[in-house]
């Protein structure tokens, strides 16, 4: 990973090469300003509440328009936020914010859309995995970028990695069907990819092992947090309205999502929406509101990741280096208090 100086130099160059900024100057007095939100991955069911907020006009109710910038396998999420080309970004999980902080990149998570990253181990009855100890003696197929999650799991449960065989795979679940591996990793929200496994699939979510890394984490640069706190607060309010509406109108929300992003398969998204809502709302959000996160839990995850050399040659960041609760506090009376 690049040093902070190299990162910022590259980011500055990207900014000079672009004339855009997160506030687009209105050409007329009555025109509503627009801000941009940069996502880590392609738009999917994990952004259903965001898309509802956009399509239902909840951003306009807060005084601005919004533009979504999808990510992808070759898309950089952090530079547009640091350089001011986007006001807000969304990480797939808070571990990315930890990595950024370890490299002194000035961004902080201010809200978490998912109560936990939807990472899980998938197996079949012939070699079931329902708890960490069940991995012993198994052939595990996992994505290279997800290896740290298994390392953390093994560390937490004092399981020697030599007691299982770990094989690098992609996102195709076929190796589980062919018997090349006994268990595969992936996201429970990826309903289409998982459909090939069939109805006998056994899911073991990493959160059930006590490793709770928040997912769909919204973040902003330190500069934006200092200079534009009111705008970030309004974004969070608008997003919460979208997620509240989606929670209460799930079928209609799926149709809004699929109308906006036609590459999504409507029947699959209708099957996935309840999973998404279970990931987004729980007993804590019923009390503290959508997007709330617990700093103590984030600290526990940070300590566990550090114990398996997650940061490698980088320094272990402090909690305040990558999260802030000021916007949760500012919106505590307006964010949707719903639970599942």
PEZI-V588950 format. One record per backbone hydrogen bond with DSSP energy under -0.5 kcal/mol. CO is the residue of the C=O (numbers start at 1). NH is the residue of the N-H. Records with the same first field share a line. If there is no record, write none. Layout:
BEGIN
CO=NH + NH
END
This chain:
BEGIN
3=7
4=8
5=9
6=10
7=11
8=12
9=13
10=14
11=15
12=16
13=17
15=18
22=24
23=25
28=31
33=65
34=24
35=67
36=87 + 88
37=39 + 69
38=90
40=72
41=71
44=47
45=48
47=51
48=52
49=53
50=54
51=55
52=56
53=58 + 59
54=57
57=61
58=62
59=62 + 64
60=63
65=35
67=37
68=70
69=39
72=75
77=81
78=81 + 82
79=83
80=85 + 86
81=84
84=22
88=38
89=219
90=40
91=217
92=216
93=96
94=98
95=99
96=100
97=101
98=102
99=103
100=103 + 105
101=104
102=315
104=106
105=107
106=222
108=220
109=324
111=218
114=215
117=119
118=188
119=206
120=186
121=204
122=184
123=202
124=127
125=128
131=134
132=135
133=136
135=138
138=140 + 165
139=141 + 182 + 183
140=142 + 167
141=185
142=169
143=146
144=147
146=149 + 150
147=151
148=152
149=153
150=154
151=155
152=156
153=157
154=159
155=158
158=160
160=163
161=164
163=137
164=166
165=140 + 167
167=142
173=176 + 177
174=177 + 178
175=179 + 180 + 181
182=124
183=141
184=122
186=120
187=190
189=191
190=194
191=195
192=195
193=196
194=197 + 198
195=198
198=201
201=203
202=123
204=121
205=208
206=209 + 211
207=210
210=212
211=213
212=214
213=117
214=94
215=114
216=113 + 218
217=91
218=110 + 111
219=89
220=108
221=225
222=226
223=227
224=228
228=232
229=233
230=234
231=235
232=236
233=237
234=238
235=239
236=240
237=241
238=242
239=243
240=244
241=245
242=246
243=247
244=248
245=249
249=253
250=254
251=255
252=256
253=257
254=258
255=259
256=260
257=261
261=264
264=266
265=269
266=270
267=271
268=272
269=273
272=275 + 276
273=277
274=278
275=279
276=280
277=281
279=115
282=286
283=287
284=287 + 288
285=289
289=292
291=112
293=295
294=298
295=299
296=300
297=301
298=302
299=303
300=304
301=305
302=306
303=307
304=308
305=308 + 310
306=309
309=312
311=314
318=321
319=322 + 323
322=109
325=329
326=330
327=331
329=332
331=334 + 335
336=290 + 338
338=282
END
